[in-house]
Amino acid sequence: MAATNAASKTSSQGYVDDTRNDEVLIYVNGEFFKRDEAKVSVFDAGFVLGDGVWEGLRLVKGRILALEDHLDRLYEGANAIQLDIGMTRQELVAAIQATLDRNGMTDGAHIRLMVTRGRKKTPNQDPRFALGQATIVIIAEYKTPKPESKANGLTLLTSTIRCSGPDVFDLRLNSHSRLNFIQALIQAINAGADEALMLDPHGFVASCNSTNFFIVRKKELWTSTGRYNFKGITRGKAIDLYRQDGGTVREHDFTLAEVYGADEAFVTGTLGGITPVVGIDGRRIGDGKPGPVTAHIAELYARAMLG
C-alpha cells in the first residue's frame, strides 16, 4: 500500500501505479530475480556508504532515450572515483537489453542502472577493502509520468540546503550519495510543496533536488550556469532544442527575486521530461498555470525525443 500511495503523489518523480511492476525481474550481477528476492550484500559499498554511480534511463517505443549520453556520464563518473565497472559499454547495453527482454518491455519503461564498488571485506570508507568486483543492478519498471503533474504544474519550496561545488561534492558524478537532496525534499514535503528549489553557495538559483530548473522571462529561457547543478541530459536537450527553434537561452546567475517575477517556470528530468512549475514559496508564477513557452518546449522535446 505504501508504494502505491507514494506513486500517486504529485511530484516530478511521481508516476502512474502499474500492477505489472509486481512481477518484474531484477538484474543483479548477471542473474535475474523476482523483485522481492533481489538482494545485495550488507557489505556492499553502495549500502555501506553510497559508494557508486547510477543512471536513470527511459524506454520509449523500443528505444532508450539519449543512451550514449547516459553511458558517457556513467563511465565518466565511475572513472572519477576509480570504480571499475568491469563491463564494456557494449556489454552493459546488452545487460540492459536482456533485462528489458526478460520482462517483455518495449515501451513506457524507466530503467534504474546502478553500479557500486561492490562487496567489501569490512564496512568502512577505504576503497582498498573492496573485494574487487563491482555490483551491477538493473531495475526496469513500467512508469508513466502522472498526467496531472503536467496538466496542473508543480509547486516548489526553496530549501535551506545548498547545492555544492565540485570542491565539496561534485553533482556531475551522479553519485549514489543523495542525503543532502533528500533533506531538501523533506523540507519541501513538510511545507506542502512537491519538490525543493535549491540555491548555490552564493545565493543564486541552482537546481531542484532531483531535476534541473528553468524560468521564462519575456520568452527568454533562463537556467543556471551549471556550476552547481546536475549534468542533466534532459536539461541539455531543452536548451539545444529551444536555441535551434530560434529562442534565446541564458545560462547565467539569477536570484529568487527574478524567479518570483518570471512569466513561467518548469523543471526537466528523464522520467518527467518537461514539467511545469506554477508556484514557488507560496507565490504564484505568472498566472499560476502552465505557460505557453513551457508547452512549446515540451512539444519540441516530444517531437525530437519521443517520436
N, C-alpha and C positions, 0 to 999 in steps of 0.2 A: 504493500500500500504506500509506503514512504516513497518508493521510486516513482510510482505513478503520480503522486502529488508533486514531487519535485519536477517531473517532466512537464506538468501542467502550468507551472509558474510562468509569469511574464518575465522574460529575461532574454538577453542576447544569446544565451546558451540554451534557451528553452526549446522544446520540440514536442511534436505530437506523439503521444504514447502509442506504441505499436507492439501488440502481443507477439509478433513474430520474433521479437528480440529475446523472448523467454527461451527459445530453442537454438540460439546462435552458438556456433563452435568457436572457441578462442584458440588462437595460435600461441603456443609457448615453446620457444626453442625447438621448432621443427615438428612439434606434435600438436594435435588438436584435442580440446577438452570441452565438455559442457560448461556453461558459464559458472555453475555452482561448484565445479570441480577444478577449474583453472587456478593454479597456485604458483607462487614463487616462495623461495626460502625466506625465513625471518632474518637470515644473514645476508640477504641481497642488499647491495649497496643502494639501490633505489628506495628500499624500505627503511634502511638504517639512517640514511642521510639525504635522500633525494638526489643521489649522485647519478645523473643520467640526462638524456635529451629525448625529445619526443616531437612528433608532428601530428597534426590533425588533417586528414585528407577527406575529400568529398567525391563520391562516385555519382556521376550523372550520365545517364544514357550510355552505359558501358565504358565511360572514360573517367579517369581520375583527373580532376582539375589541377592544372599547374603542377603536375607531378615532378617535373625536373627541377622546378623552383624549390619545392619542398625537400627533395633529396639534396639539393645544394646546401640548404640551410641545415639539414640534419647532419650531413657529413662535415660541414664546416664547424658546427658546434661540437661534435664529437672530437674532431681534431684539436680544437681549442682546449679541451680538458683532457687530452691524451687518452681518450677512450677508444679502444679498438673494437669497432662493431663486429669484425670477424666475418663480414659478408661483403661481396662486391655490390655495387648498385644494381646490377642485373639480377644477382641472387636475391637481394632484398625485394626487388619488384616482383620476382617470381613468387616469393613467400606471400606478398600482399595479394597477388592474383590467386594463389592457391587458397587463401583464406576466403576470398570472395567466391571462388568456385565451390568450395566445400559448403558454403552457405547459400548457394544458388542466387547470389546477388548480382544484378546487372544495372540497378538504378536506385536512387534515393537512399544511399547508404553513407554513413560517416565512419571513417576509419581512424582509430587512435593507434598510432605506431609508437611504441615505447622501447627505448634502449637504455639499459643501465650498465654499470661497471661489472655487474654480476655478483655471484656469491663471494663472501669474504670469509677469511679464517676466523675472524672475530669482529664484533660490531664496533668499529672505530672509524676515525676520519681518514687514516692513512691509506692511500690507494695501493700501496705496496702490499697490503694484506689481501688484495683481491686474488682469487684463485685462478684467474686467467681467461675466463670465457664470459663474454657479455651475455646478459639476459635480454632476449628479444620477445616482446609480446605484441600481438596484433589483435585488436578488438574491432570488429566490423558490426555495426548496428544500423537498423533502419531508422533514419532520423529525418523528419521533415520539419523545417522551422515553423514555429507557430504562426499562423496567418494573422492573428490579432496583434502580434508584435509589430508587424509591418503595417497593418491597417491603422492601428491606433498610435503607434510610436512608444518609445521607452522614456522613462524618467530617470534622471541621474542625480546623485549626490556627490558633491566634492569632498573627497576624503582628506583626512589629516595625514594619511600615509603618502609619502612622496615616491615618485619613480626615481630610480638611481642611475648614475652614470656608469660607464664601463670600469672606472677605477674602484667602484664599490661592488656593483653586481651588474654584469653586462646582460641586459634584457634580450640581446640578439642571439644569445645562446639557446633560447627555448629550453631552458633547464627544467627538470622536474621540481626544483625548489620554487614554490609559489606561495609561501606563507604570507609574505607581505601583501600580495594581491588578494589573498583570502581575507586577511584582516580588513583591507579596504572594502571588499564586497560585504563583509559582515556589517560594517558601519552603514553602508547604503541600505541593506536589507532592513536593519533595525530602524532606519528612518523612513521606511516605506517606499524606497526607491528600487529600481530594477538593477542598476549597476553603478559602480563608483567611477567618477571622474577624478583623475589624479594629476597633480601638478609636478613640475620638475623641481630640483633643489633651489632654483631662483624664483619660484612662484609663477612661472609661465605654465600654460596648459600643455600636458604631455600626452596622456592617453587614458583609456579606461582600464579597468582591472583585467579584462580578457579580450578587449577589442581596441582598435585604433579609432581616433575621434576626429571629426571634421565639422567645420561650420561653413555656412554660406552667407556672405555679405555682398549685397548688390551683384549677385550672380558670380562673384569670385569664390573659389573654393579655397578655404584656409585649413591647414593642418600644421602640426608641429614640425620642427626641424628634423626630427628623427634621432636626435642625440640621446633622448631619454625615453624611448618607447620601443615596442617590439618591432622586429624586422617583418612587418606584416605583408604577406603576399597579396591578400585582397586589397590592402591599403595601396600597394604599388599599382595594382591593376586599375583601381578607381582613379588614381592620379593620371596615369597614362591615357586612359580612355577619355577622360574629360579634356585633357590637353589636345588629344587627337581630334576631338569633336569641335575644337576651336575655343574652348573655355580657358579661363585664366586660373592657374593654381599657384598659391603662395605657400611655400613651406618655410615658415618663419615663427618667431616668438610672438605669442599674443596672450592676453590676460583674460581673467574671468569676466571683467567688465565688458570686454569685447565679445565674449561668448554670450553674455546676457543680452547684448544688443544685436545678436545675429538674427538674420531672417529665417534661417533653417539650421538644423544640425542632424548629423547621423553618425553611426558607427559602422565599422567594417570588420568582418571575420569570416573564417572559412565556412562555418555552418550557416550563419545567417546571411552572408553576402553583404548587402546594403540594408541597414535597418534604421529607420528614422528615430530621432530623439525629439520629444515635444516639450520637455520640461527639465529644468536643472535647478537644484537648490530651492525648490518651491516656486521658481519663476517660469512663466510661460515663454517658450522660444517662438518667435514670430507670432503667428495666430494660434499657436497651440495645437496645430495639426501637421501631419506630414506634408512637406512642401513640394512644389513643382520641380525644383532643381534636383532635389533628392530623388524624386520619382524618375527624372530623366536619366540620372546617373545609374540608378537601379536598372533601368531599361537597357542602357548601354552595356552594363555588366552582364545582364541576362542574355543579350544577343551575342556578346563576344565569348562568354564562358559556358553558358548553359545550353546553347544551341536551340 
